[in-house]
Amino acid sequence: MSKSPYLLARDLGKVYEDRRVLDGVSLTASPGQRLGLVGENGAGKSTLLRLLAGAEEPDNGEIIRPPDYGFLTQESPYGLGQSVQDVIDDALAEIRVAEQRLAHLSGQLDDPEALSEYGDVLEWAQAHDIWDADRRAALVLEGLGLAGIGTDRLLGSLSGGQRSRLGLAALLIRQPQALLLDEPTNHLDDDAMVFLESRLNRLPGVVVVASHDRVFLDAVCTAIIDLDPTRDGTTLYGGAYKDYLDAKRAERARWEQQYETEQSELKQLKHAVAVTARGVAHNRAPRDNDKMSYDFFGGRVQKQISRRVRNAQHRLDELTRTQVRKPPKPLRFSADLTTAPSTDKLALSLRHIRVDSRLDIGNLDVEMGDRLMITGSNGAGKSTLLQVLAGRLAPDDGEVRQAHGVRIGLLEQDVVFAEPTKTARQLYSGSVPLSDLGLVAPHDLDRPVSHLSVGQRRRLALAMLIGNPPDVLLLDEPTNHLSLSLVEELEEALRSAPGAVVIASHDRWLRRSWDGAELVLREGQVK
């Protein structure tokens, strides 16, 4: 049993075919540290976790890990023919072995070798709190919403979400020296996420986690590793997610200031090389009796001019080569707010709407300028309500009224384009250049949209709405498939949307910071 509880990675690199995913990534995590991985989609968060767990080998670099670690992936390691009890027993297996070994060695403590081994096993047992393991197992199953599932149930009879939570439960029961977690909050409700945050905060070992849940990262992490490439490479930010945001804002301000300073210096240097340095030339014509003196001083002036020109050119060449790139523009709505409809105009109204068993609400009015958040559990009817508001789904009963001339835009969870053979560049018609929005990667601009992933299609659809915003903007889980930096920019951009904004979202951070009205749907009813 290892006495080395540290997790270290040095200079990791990983290439898939012709794409380099990780380049020179290093980290050090000691017991009690909980590192959050953030970065653009495709930045390598899941790849890094697989390398740390030994599920894949790096192309270069070194990893030192404790042998006692656990890795949560999106795929359960357990077979569908196994039972819930099989999973629990597997999670407790090492603990049972340690209990038996301690009992066996306790009768041989007069033997120096047995005494030494007893000390090692006892240290491991204390780190894993083995005497509380059975109670811990019951608490974990209850906290993750699994207590009501019979332990004789086969995994094949469980839902995908239940199997995912059971895999997470097994790791929390084991309580290894290092936990590597890839999106652990998937399939968890709010209560289960709060429970998970509490358990992770009390673990004595290392935790490395990739998550899009900002509330989770803020509650759990002691440091954030940003895998997005920066001027300084992969960056470690101490503190929770809020501290990371503050540091990123300060870094952005310094970046903008450095860019402006360097561009101003470049302009001055170009002027100096072209004009100013030569402007000190000795223009006075020599007198007949002063020709020797003129030649001497004129030559000295020319040498000074040449030196100044060379120095300016050298600095210009150096700064041109090393200047920081222009900071990317944050998301902005392109509409001219002065031409937006009056904020007191009624855009949409619903009266006594019913859609089979999915939705049943009374009255709802949406005026220009409104900000409305729709929340509720899965199946409560959030997406159905947005479809009704957009006019894409006719209710079984009730009335939908739409003001004349009001344009409505809907971002759906599963985007389908009417012309799938067209490219992102061909479909986009916004006034802001598509490349400036940062939602579509340059190599995806000229690919047919039918070749894009679900997330890439959603990002393009969002770009089309931002580039040419409608009077009523309906967004169904808009933060899905976005990097955390883009999510922050999107939320800021929504504050300047020219018309009404209606959002359906599970995003706890977005819901927590929302300053508009909120409509809670529960089992198809308005609460």
C-alpha positions, -999 to +999 in steps of 0.1 A: +000+000+000+015+033-012+028+059+012+029+085-017-004+103-018+008+129-044-004+132-080+022+148-103+023+154-140+053+169-159+053+182-194+024+161-207+018+160-245-009+141-264-016+141-302-045+125-319-038+120-356-028+155-367-043+174-338-023+182-307-046+182-277-022+187-248+012+203-250+035+208-220+009+204-193+021+200-157+004+199-124+011+189-088-017+179-064-012+171-027-037+156-002-065+180+005-062+198-028-091+198-052-082+210-087-109+220-113-101+217-150-117+244-172-112+253-209-127+255-243-145+224-256-117+202-270-090+218-249-082+184-234-099+182-200-111+146-205-079+137-222-059+149-193-080+129-168-076+098-189-038+103-189-037+109-151-058+077-146-036+056-169-065+049-193-042+063-220-005+069-223+009+104-230+031+109-261+056+126-239+059+136-202+058+118-169+030+110-144+034+099-108+002+088-092-008+069-060-018+033-069-050+039-049-070+061-071-105+062-087-115+074-121-151+084-130-159+083-167-191+088-186-192+050-191-199+027-161-171+001-155-197-023-143-216-049-165-253-047-170-257-082-156-242-071-122-265-061-093-264-030-072-251-051-043-222-063-065-212-027-071-214-019-033-194-051-025-167-042-051-164-007-036-159-022-001-136-050-012-103-033-003-117-021+030-128-057+039-093-069+030-077-043+052-101-052+081-091-088+078-054-081+076-055-059+107-073-086+126-047-112+115-017-090+122-029-078+156-020-112+170+016-111+157+028-077+170+057-092+187+072-099+153+090-068+139+080-075+103+044-081+113+045-049+134+058-029+105+032-042+081+005-036+108+016+001+109+013+004+071-021-012+070-033+009+099-022+041+082-041+031+051-071+021+071-072+055+089-068+074+056-098+054+042-118+056+074-126+019+071-145+017+105-171+040+091-173+024+057-207+007+060-224+039+074-206+059+046-221+035+020-256+041+033-252+078+034-237+080-001-265+060-016-291+081+001-274+114-008-272+105-045-308+095-046-302+057-048-314+045-014-348+035-028-333+011-054-333-025-043-298-039-039-308-070-059-317-049-090-295-056-120-278-026-136-294-034-169-328-025-153-316+009-142-317+041-161-285+056-175-286+083-149-290+058-121-261+038-134-240+069-136-248+079-100-241+044-088-206+045-104-200+078-085-213+063-053-189+034-056-159+059-057-172+079-028-176+047-007-141+035-017-126+069-007-093+064-026-062+086-022-070+104-055-103+109-073-104+118-110-139+129-120-152+138-155-184+157-153-196+142-120-227+164-117-243+149-147-276+133-138-277+148-103-305+170-090-298+200-068-299+181-035-275+154-048-251+181-061-250+198-027-244+164-011-215+156-035-199+190-028-200+183+009-185+148+005-157+160-017-148+189+006-143+164+034-121+140+016-085+139+028-070+130-006-065+146-040-095+155-063-091+165-099-124+173-116-136+185-150-171+202-148-193+227-165-211+234-133-198+267-120-215+265-086-199+231-081-165+243-090-168+273-067-180+252-038-154+224-042-121+236-058-091+250-041-075+259-074-085+261-111-063+249-140-072+267-172-063+245-202-071+272-228-038+284-244-026+318-231+005+339-234+019+319-205+006+284-215-016+264-191-022+285-160-030+275-124-053+299-105-054+296-068-088+297-050-123+288-060-142+296-092-150+332-082-113+338-075-106+324-110-131+348-126-116+378-107-081+368-119-092+363-155-108+397-155-077+413-142-056+393-167-079+405-195-075+441-184-037+437-184-038+421-218-059+449-233-036+475-217-005+458-230-020+455-265-029+492-266+006+502-252+024+480-278+003+493-307+010+528-297+047+521-295+047+504-329+030+534-344+056+557-329+085+535-340+073+533-376+070+571-376+105+574-361+121+551-387+103+567-416+104+604-405+115+615-371+151+601-370+159+616-404+143+649-394+174+659-375+195+660-406+218+691-410+200+710-437+221+742-436+242+747-468+280+751-461+297+784-464+328+786-487+351+791-457+334+765-435+334+735-458+359+714-437+339+721-405+306+713-422+320+680-435+331+670-400+300+679-381+277+668-409+293+634-409+288+632-371+252+641-375+247+615-401+262+589-378+239+599-351+209+597-375+220+562-387+224+550-351+189+563-342+174+547-373+191+514-365+180+514-329+144+523-338+143+497-366+158+470-342+131+478-316+104+478-343+115+444-356+116+430-320+082+444-310+066+433-343+078+398-336+069+396-299+037+417-297+007+402-280-022+393-303-053+414-302-077+403-274-107+385-289-139+406-288-164+395-262-199+385-273-221+415-282-256+419-295-255+437-328-289+453-329-292+491-328-311+496-295-325+528-307-346+510-333-358+482-309-395+480-302-409+500-273-402+482-240-438+484-229-451+466-259-468+432-253-450+407-275-466+374-266-495+362-244-507+328-235-541+320-221-550+286-205-525+265-224-525+227-223-503+204-243-514+168-235-497+157-203-466+179-208-478+214-200-508+230-183-505+267-173-529+296-170-519+331-182-484+343-193-475+377-208-441+385-223-434+422-229-405+438-248-377+442-224-388+414-201-363+390-186-379+356-177-362+325-164-381+292-166-370+265-142-382+231-131-373+194-131-368+173-161-402+167-177-418+197-162-425+212-196-398+239-200-389+230-236-426+225-244-434+260-232-406+275-253-419+257-284-454+271-277-441+306-273-421+303-305-452+292-324-436+258-333-461+238-313-498+243-313-514+236-279-543+212-275-563+239-256-559+276-250-549+307-270-515+320-281-513+357-292-483+372-309-480+410-315-479+421-352-444+423-366-427+408-336-397+385-346-391+355-324-360+334-323-356+301-306-324+282-296-334+246-293-314+218-276-312+198-308-307+222-337-317+211-372-309+234-402-333+234-432-303+235-456-278+210-441-254+212-471-247+249-465-217+260-444-217+281-413-204+310-433-232+307-459-259+305-433-248+334-411-260+368-420-253+389-388-238+423-388-210+412-365-184+390-383-190+354-374-153+348-365-155+377-339-182+360-319-159+331-309-187+305-312-176+288-344-140+275-347-122+288-379-118+253-392-156+248-390-166+279-409-167+262-443-179+227-433-214+217-442-235+220-411-246+184-414-210+175-406-210+195-373-217+179-339-248+188-318-227+212-298-212+229-329-247+233-345-260+249-313-231+273-312-238+283-348-275+287-341-266+309-311-242+330-332-270+335-358-293+348-330-267+371-315-256+384-349-292+394-358-312+393-325-350+390-327-375+409-306-381+379-284-351+356-277-361+321-265-331+301-252-334+264-242-304+255-220-281+281-237-251+273-216-249+237-228-219+230-251-202+263-242-169+267-225-171+285-191-154+317-206-180+318-234-208+313-209-196+343-189-196+364-220-230+352-231-246+361-198-230+396-200-243+399-236-278+389-226-280+420-204-278+441-235-303+421-256-326+446-273-359+428-268-373+402-244-353+372-232-368+340-220-345+313-208-351+277-197-321+264-178-308+240-151-276+261-148-274+269-111-249+297-115-271+314-141-301+309-120-283+323-089-272+355-107-305+360-125-321+394-118-353+390-138-386+372-132-387+334-126-414+309-136-411+276-119-428+246-136-434+214-116-451+184-131-467+206-158-480+232-134-469+267-126-457+271-090 
